[in-house]
Amino acid sequence: MTQTPTVTAVELDEAYRGTGADACRPEDLLAGEVAQRRETGYDVDDVVRAANVTGPEDRVALLALVDGMRDSTRLPGWTYEEPESLDDIRGSVQAAPAAAHDRDRYADQVHAAWLGRIAGCNLGKPVEDGSHWSPERIREYLELTDSYPLTDYFATLDPQPENYRFRECWTETTRGNVDGSARDDDIDYTILGLHLLETHGRTLRPEHVGAAWTELFPLRQVFTAERAAYINLGNGLRVPEVARFRNPYREWIGAQIRADIFGYVSPGDPAVAAELAYQDAALSHTANGVYGEMWAAALVSSAFTAADAAEAVGTALTVVPPRSRLHEALTHVIRLRAEGVAWEAALAEIHASYGHYSWVHTINNAAAVTAALLWSDGDYTSAVGKVVMSGWDTDSNGATVGSVAGILTGTAGLPEQLIEPLHDRTRSALFGFDHSIISDLAARTVRLAQAG
């Protein structure tokens, strides 16, 4: 496996450690941009030294340091090739050709995809904190509640032990407490994507996406790269600078979670799904962040015609630039499966190889999604359970796996204990889309795809 060049370990002072990922906070931008630059092979030691004698309260100075990293120098030894324009991405890949899908099954598969995505998202929401809920901690808790492996919403304890604290949404997303789907950005973006395609069709462009965000989303209901892009839109920046300016989260998972709708409307045509996803991703992400959305859209698209998850995974890989870090990680997981490695051992190797990334980065989470699908043996419950037990971005990964596994199994393969409590409805932060009916979202998706 190719390694990122080693950089001099000049560490940020304690004042910058434990920062969050809020694009409104200069200290978060500084720490995030240092990490992003180092992950992509750049020398930012001088910036770190300057930050350590500046202090996080000096907003103007910190933003100047963030902006200055655009001129940093890449260290020798960088061997990856990660194109950014759509033309350059197209030129680097040989995407799989379109395959005819079963029109008689399509409506049921789309319905299963929506249900499967929303159920998988809710399943992972209580433990969506990769800095706390490691795979080991998740397994400990499941064993403590006699619910390992995970096949149902998380059980609760009274009182809930402090070292097993759930996210604040636990009152809506744990066993016995699910009454319709909780609100989540992973669901919001799929609903918004449907609205965008109904409005703009296949002429969709990043500018359309940006206009919809600022019209329909409250700022505080979007996160990381999306919040950075939102701020840039408000300040009058244009594509592609919207994704690049003061946005250290541009290769994180935010675009990947927006992909599924583009696969839903492009059954069996991964190249078309990926190119639609590019138009969405390019507003807020670059490089592997964009590839993540293109890959996820292709994965969903391929599931409509694949014989099994392995075929869908293999087909989706064809849209990812072959000398990128994402391609390397996905190929690594596929190889582990081919070698007969057990899922627990594969998961440990994935964490060892890609755990240096943020727990909401594209690369590590895409690897976890791939592993859950490959080791699930065609069973929806096993797939979403495995990916949530993998840690990192559990609700986002549960949603993506839920889409793909739902398409592969159809509604007949979805487990009642996860689907029935949704009561065919979902909350949403999108203006005008709260209390959406899931079956209606699926029917609209089918109509859109059939209309061409």
N, C-alpha and C positions, 0 to 999 in steps of 0.2 A: 504494500500500500504506500502510495506517495505521501510524504509528510510535508506539512507547512514548514517553511524555513524557520529555524530557531532565531528568535530575536532576543536582544539583551534584556534581561529581567530587571528593568527599572520599574519598581512598583509605585502605584499611586499611594499617597499617604492615607492613613486611616480615615481621614475626613471624607474621602471619596468612596470608601468601601461600604458596601451595603446600600449604595444608592439604588433607586428604582429605575424605571424605564419610562419616565414621563417627559415627553418632548417639550413640556412647558418649563422644565427645570434645567437651567444651564449645567449644573453639576451632574445631572443624569446624562445629558448630551455629551459632556466631556468624557465621563467614564465609559459610556457606550461607544463613542467614536474611537477611543483608544483600543478597546477590545476588537471592534470591527476592522480597524486598520491592521492590527497585529494578526488577526485571523486570515487576512488576505496578503500577508507577507511584507508589510510596510514597517519601516523604522520610524517610530514616534517617541523614542526615548527623550529627545530634547523637549518635546511637548509635555511629557510626564514630569520632567524636572521643573519646567516652568510652572506647571499647575501646582506642584508641591510647595512652591514658594509664593503662590498667589492666594490660595484659600478659596473655598467654595462660595463665599458670600460676595465675591467680586464678579457680578454678572457680566459686565462689559468685557473684562479681561478673559473670562472663561469662554465666552462666545467667540472672541478673537482667536483663542487657541483652537477651538473646534473648527472654525473656518480655515485656519492655517494648515490643518492636517490634509487639506485637499492638495497641498503641494509636497506632501511627504514622498519619500523615495522608497521604491520597492527593493527589498534586499535580493542579492543573488540567490539563485536556487529555486525560484518559483517556476514550477513546471506545468501548472494548470493553464488551460485556455478557456476563458469564460466570456463568450461574446454577449453583447447587450442589445443590439438592434435586432429587430425581427428578421431582417434580411440576413444578418450574420448568423443568427441562430439557425435559420432555415438551411443556410449553406453548410453548417457543421453537422447536420443530422440526416438520417435517411428514415423518415417517419414511416411507420407501417401503413400500407394502403387500407382504404376503407373496406369493410366487410358488411355484407347484408345482414340486417338484424331481423328477428322474428316479429313481424308486425302484429301477430295475434297475441304475443306475450308482452308487447311493449308497454301498454297502459298499466298492466299489473306490475311490471318491473319498475316503472317510474313511481308508482304509488309506494312500492316496497322501499325504494330509494329514499323518498321523503320520510317515511316512517322510520326506516332504519337509521337515517342520519340523525333525526331528532331524538330518538331513543338513545343512540350511542352517545350523543352529546350530553344528555341528562345523566346518563350512567357515570360519566367521567367528571361531572361538575363538582361534586363534593371534595374531590382530591386534586383539583386543578391548582397545584402549587408544587412544581418540581423541585423547589429548594427545600421542601419539607417532606413531601410524600414521595419518597424513593420507592423503587420496586420492593425493597426489603421491608420498609415500613408498611406499605400496602398489604403485603402478604401477612405480616405479623397481625395486622388489624383484622384481616379476613379470617385468619385462623382463630383469633380471639373471639370472633363473633360466629364461628362455625359456618363460614360461608366461602371457604376457599375450595376450588377456584371460583372466581366471580361469575355468577350466572344471573344475578338479580340486582336491583338497586341496593346500595350499601345499607346494611343494617345499622341502627344507632344504639348507643348505650346510654344509660341514665344513672349517674351523670357521664357525659362524654369525657374520657381522660384527656388532659391537656396535651400530652404528647401525640394524641391522635385527633387533633382539632380539625374539623371540616371547614370548608369555605362557608361564608355567611349564607349561601344559597341552600344549605342543607335542609332547611325546613320545607323546601319545595322539590328536592331531588333525591331524597333518601326513601328507603322502603316504607311503604305505608303513607308517605307524605306527598307523592306525586299525584297531582290532580290537574291534568293538562300540562303542557310543556312549559318549563320556566323560560324566561327571556335569556337569550345568549347571543353574542355577536356572531357565532358560528351559524346560527339560524337566521339572524338578521341579514347577513350577506347573501344567503341563498335566496331569501325572499326578494331582496333588492336586485339580485342578478336577474331573477325572473321578470321583475318590473322593467329593468333596463332593456332586456331583450324584447319584451312586448312593445317597448317604446321605440327602440332604435334598430331592432333586428340585427342582422349581420353586418350592419354599418357601424356597430358600436366602436367608440374610440375612448381613450383615456379621459378626454375632456368631458364626455358625457357622464362618465363615472364620477368625476370630481364634482360636476354640477349637482348630481343626485345626492352625493354625500352631504354637501353643504346645505342642501334644501331639506333633506329628510332625516339626517342624523344629528342628535345633540353631540357636541364636541366630546363630552365626558363619557360618551358611550362607544367611542372608538379608542383604540389603544396603540401603543408603540409606533410602528411605521405609519399606520393610518392617521394617528393623531398628528405626527410630524407633517404628513402630507396635507392634512386638513389646515393646519396653521399656515403652511406655505401657500395654499390656495387662497386663504383669507388675506395674505400679504401680497397677492397679485402675481406670484410666480407661475410660470407655465411649464408644461411638460417639455423636456424630461427633468428640468430642475426641481420640480415638485418632489420627485422621489429622492433627489441627491442632496439637497441642501439641508444641513442640520438634521439629518435623518440617519442615525447610527443603526437603526433597526431595519434597514433596507434589505437584509437577507434573512430576516426572521420569518416566522410562520404566517404572518398576517395575510399574505396573498394566497398562500396554499389553502387556507380555510374558505376562500371565496370561489373555489374552482368548480364545485360539483355541478352547478346548474349548466355550465357550458358542456359538460359531458352528458347530462340528461337530454339536452336538445340535439346532440350529435351522436346518436347511438351507432357504434361500430365505426366511427370515423375519428380516430384519435388525433390526426393532424389538424382537422378543422376545429375540434374541441380545444386543442392546445393553442391555436392561433386566436380563437376568441378569448381564451383565458389571458393571453398576452396583453390584449387591449385593456383588460381590467388590471392586471398586475403592474403594468408599466407606469401607472399613475403613482404608485407608492413604493415600488421595489426595483431592485437591480439584480443582475446576475442570478445567483442561486435562489434568491427570493422569487424572481420571475420564473425560473425553471420549475420551482416547486409548484406553482399554480398550474403551469402548463402540464407538468407531469400528472398532477392529481386529476385534472380535467381529462387527460388521455386515459388514465386508469379507470375512471368512471365510465367513459365512453366505451372502452374495450370490454368492460364487464358485460355489456349488453350482448356481445357475440362470443365471448370466451367460453370454453368448456369448463374452466375452473379458474381459481384465483391466480395460479402460477402463470397461466396463459395471459391473463389480463396484466399482470405485473411485467411480464416480458415484453408485451406489446407497448405498454406505456413508457418503458425505458427508451424506446426508439425516438422519443421527442426531446430527450435530454442531451445537451452537448456532451460528447463522449469523453472529453478531457476536463470535465468539470468535477468539482468536489462532490456534487450531488450524485452524479453518475457513478463515481468511485464508491460512494457509500452504499448505493442501492445494489451495485454489482457485488459488493462484499457480502451483503445479506443474502442475495440469491445464491452465491457460492456456498455460504454456510448451510443453506437448506440442501443444496445438491450433495454436499459432503455428509449429510445425515446427522448433523449436529442437533442435539436436543434443544427444545425451545429455551429452557432456562439457561443453558450454556450460551446459546446464541444471543440472548438478551444481555447476558453479562458481558459478552464481547462487544456488542453494540455500545453499551454504556462505557466500556473501557476505551473504545476507539473514538467515540464522538461526544462523550460527556463533557469535554472542555468547552463546547458551545453552550450558549444560554439555553435554559430549558424550554424556551420558546423560539428556538432557531429552526429554520427549515430542515437542515440536513439531518440532524439527529432524529427529529420527529418523523420525517419521511422514512427513515430506516426502521423505526419502530412500527409504523403503519405496514410497511412491506413484510416485516417479520410476522406480525399478527395474522395477516392474510395468508402467508405461505404455510404457517404452522396450524391453521385452523381446520384443515381437512373439510372445507366446504360448509362448515357449520357457523351460522350467524352468531349465535350466543358465544361460542368459543372465540370467534374473531374479535368481537367487541370487548369481551372479557379480558382477553390477552392483551389487547392494546392499552386498556385502562390500567391493567396490572403492570404495564411497562413503565409507568410514571411519565415524567415530562409533561407535555401539554395534553392532559388526559381527555378533556372534553372535546378539543379540536380533533384529536386523533380518533376518539370514539365516533365522532361525526363522520369523518372520512371513511373509516373502516365500515361504519354502519351503512353508508351509501353503497359501497362496492359489494359488501356481503349481502345487502338487501336485494340488489339487482341480480346477483348470482342465484339467490334462493327463491326470489319472488315472495309475495305476501304469505304464502303457505309455510314458508320456512322461518317466519318471524315469531319469536317467543311471546306468548300471551302476557307473561308477567312483566315484560318491558313495554309492550305496545298498548295494552288495554288501559293502563293508567293515564296515557296521554289524552284520552277522550277526544281524539281527532282535532285538537286545537293547540295553538302555541301563542305565547306572548311575543311581543316584538317592541323594540325601542324605536323602530322606524315610524315616522309621522304618518298616520293613516293606515298602518298595517298591524296594529295590535289586535290580538284575539283572532288571528288568521285561522281558517279551517284547513287542516292538513290535506284532506281529500280534495278540497277545492284547489289548493296549490298544485297538487299532482295533476288534476284535470286541466288546469291552465297550461301546465308544462307540455302535456300531450298535444293540446290544441296548437300551441306555438310550434312545436316540432313538426307536426303534420302540415302546418301551413307553409312550411319551408322557410 
